[in-house]
């Protein structure tokens, strides 16, 4: 091996650079589907269909009814850093589309076998194009298709052996993360129908997700998670600046006050009553100007406030933060999920104050509904004084006898030897049903005459102290006839 001092520094060939960079852009199945769905939404599609075979191992396909790809763009469609979203760096300050780096399709060519079927709105015939790993056209044929684009990925990650094995081993987890990511786009994309289905090896088609293209986020929540989830939520809006709790000396800070004005909040969050939240944080979706993003400090703030009112659960959150585009840097990571916000501290204060305002008002409504109720025993009334009513609100039921709780038994009548009064009483002898002979040797609980005494003559009233009745259900009761007094008795 050559030493570092004698080794020659030279440029890496383009093919190697392409493969290295492609693995950094598309990290998982969720990222691959995300890039294709974002392309469809940027093309103005109102219907996006995601189709997978064997959870994405065999095929990942995204079809839309967008504007399609013009024939003049076929060659440059999958080349590195080729895009129609921006032309210079300053365009990043005003970019409004999901994609703008021109890396997604080029990276997918290096990681899978990519096929594009598209029909531009100006064309009457569609075109099917196959690309090689470098993003160059391999074949091009005419076909039938409506206006729009279909992108198919075969054998995803086949060029990265280690990642491919991990992808195959954890395919169910990868699929679940992809569905959760897709739910985020379903919630924020109003007027767009998004569906996802999986085809198994047996040819069965399983619809995993489907929306109806609602005109509001509220309707999309119902489409994705159902009406019950919406009923457990409350609408979230920003509070007034005066209601935001700022630190000491920041009340008169013009920078903080101006930053509070620049943010607008819109969305839904779980109510604070127990049972309205969730056991995990799997349904928390945050957006900045309609773009899904991750901000750990924002998520931590929301959960901390919610745990103040419901410490055992986590909230369902759909929060869209509207602010000036030049106050946000979205070009932080290739997947554009992490952003840098100008005046992030002011945003956290605004979100915290808005949540406290909502939950305090809900607590006030709950306390108002409890006014006028008569406190029961052990409940503190106003002034924190123990209330002890003379007459209980719910008096205990009157005591009942053992025999009333055992309707299947008949109360035995009295006889001469009833000193202890265990089973016999002085009441008149009732009419007795047909009695069983006491000679049964095995009972449900292993109680038999043989184990007590083999001498049947000793089984008389001297043994009545061992005879008892239990009010618990499930105990076998056996009737026998005493040999001495020929009266009826019952044994449990």
C-alpha positions, 0 to 999 in steps of 0.5 A, a space after each residue: 500500500 502506497 504511503 500518503 506522502 507518495 500517493 498521487 491526488 487525482 480526480 475521481 471518475 464521474 461514474 464513481 462519483 455518481 454512485 457515491 452521491 446517489 447513495 446519499 440522496 436516496 437512503 430508503 424506500 420512503 425517500 424513493 417514494 417521497 421523491 417521486 410523489 413530490 415530482 407528481 405534485 410539482 407537475 400539478 397532478 390531482 391524482 397520484 397512485 403509488 403501487 408496490 409489488 412485494 412491499 417494494 422489493 420487486 417494483 415501486 411505481 408512481 403514476 399521476 395525471 400531471 402535465 407530463 414530460 415534453 419530448 425535448 426534456 427526455 434526455 436531460 430528465 435523469 441527468 445530475 443537477 438538471 432541473 426546471 425549478 431554478 436557474 441560479 442560487 438566489 432562486 432558492 430564496 423564493 422556491 415554492 416547489 418540493 424539488 429543486 436540486 435535480 438529483 432524485 431521478 439521477 440517483 434512482 437510475 444508479 440504484 434501480 432499473 428506471 422506466 418512465 412512461 409519459 405523455 405531455 399535454 401537447 402530445 397525442 401519443 405517450 412514450 416509454 423510455 428506459 434509462 441506464 445507471 448513468 441516466 442515459 436513454 437505453 430505449 424509447 418506444 411509443 405507447 398508449 397512455 393518458 396525459 401524465 407520467 408513470 415512473 417505475 423502479 425495479 430492483 431498488 438498491 440492487 447496486 448497493 449490496 449491503 443496503 440491498 440485504 438490509 432492505 430485504 431483511 427489514 422490508 416490513 419496517 421500510 414499508 411502514 415508514 413509507 406509509 407514514 411518510 405518505 400520510 404526511 403528504 396526504 394531509 397537506 395536499 388539498 384537492 389531490 387524491 393520493 392512493 397506495 396499494 401493495 401487490 403480494 406474490 399471490 396477486 392479491 391487491 391490498 389498498 393501504 391508503 386512499 384519500 378523496 381529494 378533500 378541499 381542506 386539511 380537516 377533510 384529509 384527516 378524516 380520509 386518512 385516519 377516520 372521523 373518530 380521530 378528528 373528533 378527538 382534535 381541536 383546531 390550532 391557531 396562533 395566539 395574540 402577541 400579548 399572550 405569549 410568555 417571553 423571557 425577562 427583558 424580551 417584552 420590549 425587544 423589537 426583534 422578538 416582537 417582529 418575529 412573532 408577527 411573521 409566523 402564522 399557525 394552522 392545524 389540529 392537535 389532540 384534546 388534553 382529556 385522557 384518551 384523546 392522545 396516543 401512546 406514541 408520537 407516530 402521528 405528528 406532522 409538521 410543515 413549513 409553508 406546506 412542505 413536510 419538515 423535521 424540527 426536533 425542538 418544535 416537536 419537543 415543545 409541543 409534547 412538553 406542553 401537552 404532557 403538562 395537561 395529559 402526562 400519560 399520552 402524546 398528541 396527534 399533531 398536524 401543524 402548518 407554519 406559514 412564514 416568509 420564504 426568505 426566512 427559511 433555508 430548505 437546502 440543508 440535506 438532500 431530502 430537504 426534511 431539515 430546515 433552518 428557521 430565522 427566529 426559531 426561538 420566537 416560533 417556539 414561544 408562539 407555539 407554546 403560548 397558543 397551546 397553553 391558551 387552548 388547553 387552559 380554556 378547555 380546562 375551564 370548560 371542564 370545571 364549569 360543567 362540574 359546578 353545582 354537582 353535589 360532592 359525594 363522600 371523600 370529595 373536597 368542596 370549595 375551600 378544600 374542606 372535607 364534605 361528610 353528608 349525614 345521609 350517604 348519596 349511595 347507601 350500601 345495600 341491605 345485608 342478605 342471607 347466605 341462602 338468598 345468594 344460593 337460589 339453587 339450595 333449599 333452606 334445611 329444616 330444624 331438628 333436635 340436635 341444632 345447638 350450633 345452628 350451622 345448618 338447621 333452624 327452628 323454622 318449619 320443615 319446607 318441602 324437600 326436593 328429591 335428594 341424592 344419596 350421600 355415597 358419592 365418592 368424588 366431587 369437583 373439589 375432591 371432597 368425599 365420604 371416604 376421605 372423612 371416615 370409612 365408618 358411615 355410622 360416624 357420619 352424623 351430626 358430630 360432623 356438622 361443624 365441617 359442613 359449610 356453605 360458600 356464597 362464591 359461585 362455581 362451588 359444587 353443592 351436594 345434598 345428602 340424607 342424615 342416617 340418624 335424624 333422616 333430615 335433609 342437609 346440604 354439603 358444599 
